[in-house]
Amino acid sequence: MIKKTIQQALVQLRQSPLISAINVVGTALAIFLIMLVVMIQQVKTAPFAPESNRDRFLHVRFASITNSGWGDGSSNGPMSALTAKELYQSLRTPEAVTIYGICTFATPFNLPGQPTTTFDLRQTDDVFWQVFDFRFMDGKPFDKATFDAAIPVAVVCETVARQLFGTTQGIVGKEFLLNHAPYKVCGVVKDVSTLADSAYGQVWIPYSAGGLDNDRWNDGHMGMMSCTILAKNRDDFPTIRQECDRRLEEYNNIISENGWKIISRNRPWDQEKNTLGMAANWEPDVAAHRRQQFIIYLILLLVPAINISSMTQSRLRQRVSEIGVRRAFGSTRSELMMQIIAENFIITLIAGVLGLLLSVVFAYTGNHFLFAQPYSQTLNLPEVDASILLQTDTFLWALFFCFVLNLLSSGFPAWRASRIGIVNALGGRLH
């Protein structure tokens, strides 16, 4: 049955080459546009190294704090490491909790006596390497003993290794100058895309050695640190959030003696919500965002579906007699309708594959502007590769949109064709 349906669909393509070409191109462009929208959203939430565990991430990028002497005023921004430790790194339910710099900083690097080059620096703790899955080419990350002792070591990406030392191998233990201070290489990792917003950097050092946590304000509660919680599985999210709420209440009871109160705004947030929350004092509405995306998808599907529907109707006019013969030999209306929809789905699927390939090529070649990140402080433009673009969800979304587009464009014409009387169909009449 499937083989006959595919053969019939190919015959229909050959019988009306012009209409078929317009149909395929129109469908391909529709899938192309909608898959671009999907990919722009997908790179923010889909798992890829070194953020392969995004489905188990809970983030606390910002916090808000008030004081009894401020009235209704509040201070909003990143936390200090002290606050992050008290509120989140003390949790018992998660697999791991890492504290790291809220963003990267363009920092000068060089070898003694050599010209200075600027790279993106991120300061982290030792747990950072347990939460994010970096691909080490040489050496290893710094451990807890190194972090606690504030030893000046660094993990560098392969680009930095090549520019500083001319190679990615055999440089562990070698020394370079970071903002004129000596550091030793402890490991080399694969380059990281800027789209991995939490893990991205070109050089990673212990924040205990870099001094980032010395930048504090509001009695030491606020600073320049963020936090990512790695759950054992997503089912633990409600338990982790409840534990966070309890810990926040306990901590606020302690600091309230000096008039302080931290407001979490329902943090920690999962990966999807975290990508929407760009401000510390505003909680995004995920449901509203999903409705907005649904409306965009619907518009991108409805407009081409209306045009393709008229072409499907035109093609069915040429098959009225065939429909009459099928009805005369006992084909039911539902069987006839499903046959027409199935044949059209084969054509839609062919066009969908073409549209998906076009979207991947366009996204790969135009990634610098297509995936541009607002408020980014990194030196590098966003880059994507096959591991980022070609997710399992990408193919499933493309297949789903092909199915919906096919149903919208061929459903009504197929229904009308199935309602034609046998005598009228055999006579080549639509009514």
C-alpha positions as CSV (number, residue, x, y, z in Angstrom):
1,M,0.0,0.0,0.0
2,I,2.8,2.4,0.9
3,K,4.7,1.5,-2.2
4,K,1.6,2.2,-4.4
5,T,1.0,5.5,-2.7
6,I,4.6,6.6,-3.3
7,Q,4.3,5.5,-7.0
8,Q,1.1,7.3,-7.5
9,A,2.5,10.5,-5.9
10,L,5.5,10.4,-8.3
11,V,3.2,9.8,-11.3
12,Q,1.2,12.9,-10.2
13,L,4.5,14.9,-10.1
14,R,5.4,13.9,-13.7
15,Q,1.9,14.5,-15.1
16,S,1.7,18.1,-14.1
17,P,5.4,19.3,-14.0
18,L,4.6,23.0,-13.7
19,I,2.0,22.8,-11.0
20,S,4.2,20.2,-9.2
21,A,7.2,22.4,-9.3
22,I,5.3,25.4,-7.9
23,N,3.8,23.1,-5.2
24,V,7.2,21.7,-4.2
25,V,9.0,25.1,-4.2
26,G,6.1,26.7,-2.3
27,T,6.2,24.0,0.4
28,A,10.0,24.0,0.6
29,L,10.0,27.7,1.2
30,A,7.4,27.4,3.9
31,I,9.3,24.7,5.7
32,F,12.5,26.7,5.1
33,L,11.1,29.8,6.9
34,I,9.5,28.0,9.7
35,M,12.5,25.8,10.4
36,L,14.7,29.0,10.6
37,V,12.4,30.3,13.4
38,V,12.6,26.9,15.1
39,M,16.4,26.8,14.9
40,I,16.8,30.3,16.3
41,Q,14.9,29.2,19.3
42,Q,16.4,25.7,19.4
43,V,20.0,26.8,19.8
44,K,19.0,28.4,23.1
45,T,17.5,25.3,24.6
46,A,18.8,22.2,22.6
47,P,21.6,20.3,24.3
48,F,25.1,20.4,22.8
49,A,28.6,20.2,24.3
50,P,29.6,21.6,26.7
51,E,26.0,22.2,27.7
52,S,24.8,18.7,26.9
53,N,22.7,18.5,30.1
54,R,20.5,21.5,29.4
55,D,17.4,19.5,30.1
56,R,18.7,19.0,33.7
57,F,19.9,22.6,34.2
58,L,18.4,25.1,36.6
59,H,19.9,28.6,36.5
60,V,20.2,31.5,38.8
61,R,21.8,34.3,36.9
62,F,20.4,37.3,38.9
63,A,18.8,38.2,42.1
64,S,17.2,41.2,43.7
65,I,17.8,42.6,47.2
66,T,15.9,45.1,49.3
67,N,16.6,46.9,52.6
68,S,14.2,48.1,55.1
69,G,15.7,51.6,54.8
70,W,15.1,51.8,51.1
71,G,11.3,51.9,51.0
72,D,10.1,50.2,47.8
73,G,13.5,50.3,46.2
74,S,15.6,47.3,45.2
75,S,19.0,46.4,43.9
76,N,19.0,44.0,41.0
77,G,21.9,42.0,39.4
78,P,24.3,39.1,39.9
79,M,25.0,37.7,43.3
80,S,28.2,37.4,45.3
81,A,29.8,34.0,45.7
82,L,28.8,34.2,49.4
83,T,25.1,34.5,48.6
84,A,25.3,31.8,45.9
85,K,27.0,29.4,48.3
86,E,24.5,30.0,51.1
87,L,21.4,29.8,48.9
88,Y,22.3,27.2,46.3
89,Q,25.6,25.4,46.8
90,S,24.4,24.1,50.1
91,L,21.5,22.3,48.5
92,R,21.3,18.5,49.0
93,T,19.0,17.3,46.2
94,P,21.0,18.3,43.1
95,E,23.9,16.3,41.5
96,A,26.1,19.4,41.5
97,V,26.0,23.2,41.8
98,T,28.5,25.5,40.2
99,I,29.2,29.2,40.8
100,Y,30.9,31.2,38.1
101,G,31.3,34.7,36.6
102,I,28.1,36.1,35.1
103,C,29.9,36.9,31.9
104,T,33.2,36.8,30.1
105,F,35.7,39.7,30.1
106,A,38.0,40.7,27.3
107,T,41.4,40.3,29.0
108,P,45.0,40.7,27.6
109,F,47.2,37.6,27.4
110,N,50.8,37.2,26.2
111,L,54.0,35.2,26.7
112,P,56.8,37.1,28.4
113,G,58.4,39.5,25.9
114,Q,55.7,38.8,23.2
115,P,52.9,41.1,22.0
116,T,49.6,41.1,23.9
117,T,46.5,39.3,22.5
118,T,43.0,39.7,24.0
119,F,40.8,36.7,24.8
120,D,37.5,36.1,26.6
121,L,38.1,35.1,30.2
122,R,35.6,33.4,32.5
123,Q,36.2,32.8,36.2
124,T,34.7,29.6,37.7
125,D,34.9,27.2,40.6
126,D,36.0,23.6,40.4
127,V,32.5,22.2,40.2
128,F,32.1,24.0,36.9
129,W,33.8,21.1,35.1
130,Q,31.4,18.6,36.6
131,V,28.3,20.5,35.4
132,F,29.5,21.3,31.9
133,D,31.0,18.6,29.6
134,F,34.1,20.1,28.0
135,R,36.1,18.0,25.6
136,F,39.7,18.0,26.8
137,M,42.4,17.7,24.2
138,D,45.2,17.8,26.8
139,G,45.6,18.0,30.5
140,K,42.6,18.2,32.9
141,P,40.6,20.9,34.8
142,F,41.7,22.4,38.1
143,D,40.4,20.5,41.1
144,K,39.0,21.6,44.5
145,A,42.4,21.7,46.2
146,T,43.7,24.0,43.5
147,F,40.6,26.2,43.7
148,D,40.7,26.4,47.5
149,A,44.4,27.3,47.5
150,A,43.8,30.0,44.8
151,I,46.6,28.7,42.6
152,P,46.9,30.7,39.4
153,V,46.2,28.0,36.7
154,A,44.1,28.1,33.6
155,V,42.2,25.9,31.2
156,V,42.5,27.3,27.6
157,C,40.7,26.6,24.4
158,E,42.5,25.3,21.3
159,T,42.5,28.7,19.6
160,V,44.3,30.3,22.6
161,A,46.8,27.4,22.8
162,R,47.7,27.8,19.1
163,Q,48.0,31.5,19.3
164,L,50.1,31.5,22.4
165,F,52.2,28.3,22.0
166,G,51.7,27.3,18.4
167,T,50.2,23.9,19.4
168,T,47.5,22.2,21.5
169,Q,49.7,19.4,22.8
170,G,52.4,19.3,25.5
171,I,51.7,22.8,26.9
172,V,50.4,21.7,30.3
173,G,52.5,23.4,32.9
174,K,53.7,26.1,30.6
175,E,53.4,29.7,31.8
176,F,51.8,32.8,30.3
177,L,50.8,36.2,31.5
178,L,47.2,37.0,32.1
179,N,46.7,40.7,32.5
180,H,50.5,40.8,33.4
181,A,50.1,38.1,36.1
182,P,51.7,34.7,35.6
183,Y,49.4,31.7,35.1
184,K,50.1,28.0,34.2
185,V,48.1,25.9,31.7
186,C,46.5,22.9,33.3
187,G,44.3,21.8,30.4
188,V,43.3,22.4,26.8
189,V,39.7,22.1,25.5
190,K,37.9,22.2,22.2
191,D,36.7,25.7,21.2
192,V,33.3,26.5,22.6
193,S,30.5,28.3,20.7
194,T,29.3,31.6,22.1
195,L,25.8,30.1,21.9
196,A,26.7,28.0,25.0
197,D,26.1,31.1,27.0
198,S,26.7,29.7,30.5
199,A,29.8,27.7,29.6
200,Y,31.4,29.9,27.0
201,G,34.9,31.3,27.4
202,Q,38.3,31.1,25.8
203,V,40.2,30.9,29.1
204,W,38.9,29.6,32.4
205,I,40.5,30.3,35.7
206,P,39.6,29.8,39.4
207,Y,37.6,32.9,40.6
208,S,39.5,32.4,43.9
209,A,42.7,33.3,42.1
210,G,41.2,35.9,39.7
211,G,39.6,38.0,42.4
212,L,36.3,38.4,40.7
213,D,34.4,37.7,43.9
214,N,36.1,40.7,45.5
215,D,33.8,42.9,43.5
216,R,30.8,43.1,45.9
217,W,28.2,45.6,47.1
218,N,25.1,45.8,49.3
219,D,26.9,44.5,52.3
220,G,28.6,41.7,50.3
221,H,25.3,40.1,49.2
222,M,25.5,41.2,45.5
223,G,28.5,40.8,43.2
224,M,29.4,39.3,39.8
225,M,28.5,35.6,40.1
226,S,25.8,33.4,38.7
227,C,24.9,29.8,39.5
228,T,23.9,26.7,37.6
229,I,22.3,23.7,39.3
230,L,22.6,20.2,37.7
231,A,19.7,18.0,38.7
232,K,19.9,14.2,38.7
233,N,16.8,14.3,36.4
234,R,14.0,16.7,35.6
235,D,11.7,15.0,38.0
236,D,13.8,16.5,40.8
237,F,13.0,20.1,39.7
238,P,10.0,20.6,42.0
239,T,11.9,19.2,45.0
240,I,15.0,21.4,44.2
241,R,12.8,24.5,43.9
242,Q,11.1,23.7,47.3
243,E,14.5,23.3,48.9
244,C,15.6,26.6,47.4
245,D,12.5,28.3,48.8
246,R,13.2,26.9,52.3
247,R,16.9,27.9,52.1
248,L,15.9,31.4,51.0
249,E,13.5,31.8,53.9
250,E,16.2,30.6,56.3
251,Y,18.8,32.9,54.9
252,N,16.5,35.9,54.8
253,N,15.7,35.4,58.5
254,I,19.5,35.7,59.2
255,I,20.2,38.8,57.1
256,S,17.0,40.5,58.1
257,E,18.7,41.5,61.3
258,N,20.5,44.1,59.2
259,G,17.4,45.0,57.2
260,W,18.2,42.9,54.1
261,K,15.9,40.7,52.1
262,I,16.7,38.7,48.9
263,I,14.0,38.3,46.3
264,S,14.4,35.3,44.0
265,R,11.5,35.9,41.6
266,N,10.8,32.1,41.5
267,R,14.4,31.3,40.6
268,P,16.0,28.9,39.8
269,W,14.7,28.8,36.2
270,D,15.0,26.0,33.7
271,Q,16.9,26.5,30.4
272,E,13.9,27.8,28.4
273,K,12.8,30.3,31.0
274,N,16.4,31.4,31.6
275,T,16.9,32.3,27.9
276,L,13.9,34.6,28.1
277,G,14.9,36.3,31.4
278,M,17.2,39.1,30.3
279,A,16.5,41.4,33.4
280,A,17.1,40.7,37.1
281,N,13.9,42.4,38.2
282,W,11.5,40.8,35.7
283,E,10.2,37.3,35.5
284,P,9.4,36.1,31.9
285,D,6.0,34.7,31.0
286,V,6.9,31.3,29.4
287,A,3.3,30.5,28.5
288,A,2.9,33.9,26.7
289,H,6.1,33.3,24.8
290,R,4.9,29.8,23.7
291,R,1.6,31.3,22.5
292,Q,3.5,33.9,20.5
293,Q,5.6,31.2,18.9
294,F,2.5,29.2,18.1
295,I,0.9,32.2,16.3
296,I,4.1,32.7,14.3
297,Y,4.2,29.0,13.3
298,L,0.5,29.1,12.4
299,I,0.8,32.1,10.2
300,L,3.9,30.6,8.4
301,L,1.8,27.5,7.8
302,L,-1.5,29.0,6.8
303,V,-0.3,31.4,4.2
304,P,1.4,28.8,1.9
305,A,-1.3,26.2,2.8
306,I,-4.0,28.4,1.2
307,N,-2.0,28.8,-2.0
308,I,-1.0,25.1,-2.1
309,S,-4.6,24.1,-1.5
310,S,-5.7,25.8,-4.7
311,M,-3.0,23.9,-6.7
312,T,-4.1,20.6,-5.1
313,Q,-7.7,21.3,-6.1
314,S,-6.5,22.0,-9.7
315,R,-4.7,18.7,-9.7
316,L,-7.7,16.9,-8.5
317,R,-9.8,18.3,-11.3
318,Q,-7.7,16.3,-13.7
319,R,-8.5,13.1,-11.7
320,V,-12.2,13.3,-11.4
321,S,-12.8,10.3,-13.7
322,E,-10.2,8.3,-11.7
323,I,-12.1,9.2,-8.5
324,G,-15.4,8.0,-10.1
325,V,-13.8,4.7,-11.1
326,R,-12.5,4.1,-7.6
327,R,-15.9,4.9,-6.1
328,A,-17.6,2.6,-8.6
329,F,-15.3,-0.3,-7.6
330,G,-16.2,0.1,-3.9
331,S,-13.8,2.6,-2.5
332,T,-15.4,4.4,0.4
333,R,-15.2,8.2,0.8
334,S,-12.9,7.9,3.8
335,E,-10.5,5.6,1.9
336,L,-10.5,7.9,-1.0
337,M,-9.9,10.9,1.2
338,M,-7.0,9.2,3.0
339,Q,-5.5,8.1,-0.3
340,I,-5.4,11.6,-1.6
341,I,-4.0,13.0,1.6
342,A,-1.3,10.3,1.7
343,E,-0.3,11.0,-1.9
344,N,0.0,14.7,-1.2
345,F,2.0,14.0,2.0
346,I,4.7,12.2,-0.1
347,I,5.0,15.4,-2.2
348,T,5.0,17.6,0.9
349,L,7.7,15.4,2.5
350,I,10.0,15.6,-0.5
351,A,9.6,19.4,-0.4
352,G,10.0,19.4,3.4
353,V,13.4,17.6,3.1
354,L,14.5,20.2,0.5
355,G,13.3,23.1,2.8
356,L,15.1,21.6,5.8
357,L,18.3,21.3,3.9
358,L,18.0,24.9,2.7
359,S,17.4,26.1,6.3
360,V,20.4,24.2,7.6
361,V,22.7,25.6,4.9
362,F,21.4,29.1,5.4
363,A,21.7,28.9,9.2
364,Y,25.3,27.5,8.8
365,T,26.4,30.2,6.3
366,G,24.5,33.1,7.9
367,N,25.1,32.2,11.6
368,H,26.9,35.5,12.4
369,F,23.7,37.6,11.9
370,L,21.0,34.9,12.3
371,F,22.1,34.0,15.8
372,A,23.4,37.4,16.9
373,Q,23.2,37.6,20.7
374,P,21.9,40.9,22.3
375,Y,23.9,42.4,25.1
376,S,26.8,40.0,24.4
377,Q,30.2,41.0,25.7
378,T,32.2,38.3,23.9
379,L,34.9,39.1,21.4
380,N,33.7,36.3,19.0
381,L,30.7,36.1,16.7
382,P,28.3,33.2,17.2
383,E,29.1,30.0,15.3
384,V,27.2,26.8,14.7
385,D,28.1,23.4,13.5
386,A,26.2,20.2,12.7
387,S,26.0,19.1,16.3
388,I,24.1,22.3,17.2
389,L,21.8,22.5,14.2
390,L,21.1,18.8,13.5
391,Q,19.3,17.7,16.6
392,T,16.7,14.9,16.7
393,D,14.1,17.5,17.5
394,T,15.0,19.3,14.3
395,F,13.9,16.4,12.2
396,L,10.8,15.7,14.3
397,W,9.7,19.4,14.1
398,A,10.3,19.4,10.3
399,L,8.2,16.2,9.9
400,F,5.5,17.6,12.1
401,F,5.2,20.8,10.1
402,C,5.2,18.8,6.9
403,F,2.3,16.8,8.2
404,V,0.3,19.9,9.4
405,L,1.0,21.8,6.1
406,N,-0.1,18.7,4.1
407,L,-3.3,18.4,6.2
408,L,-4.1,22.1,5.8
409,S,-3.4,22.2,2.1
410,S,-4.9,18.9,1.0
411,G,-7.6,18.1,3.7
412,F,-10.4,20.3,2.2
413,P,-9.7,19.5,-1.4
414,A,-9.6,15.7,-0.5
415,W,-12.8,16.1,1.4
416,R,-14.5,17.8,-1.6
417,A,-13.2,15.2,-4.0
418,S,-14.6,12.4,-1.8
419,R,-18.1,14.0,-1.8
420,I,-18.4,13.9,-5.6
421,G,-21.2,11.6,-6.7
422,I,-20.1,8.5,-8.7
423,V,-22.2,9.4,-11.8
424,N,-20.9,13.0,-11.9
425,A,-17.3,11.8,-11.3
426,L,-17.5,9.3,-14.2
427,G,-18.8,12.0,-16.4
428,G,-15.9,14.3,-15.4
429,R,-18.1,16.7,-13.5
430,L,-17.2,18.2,-10.1
431,H,-20.8,18.6,-8.9
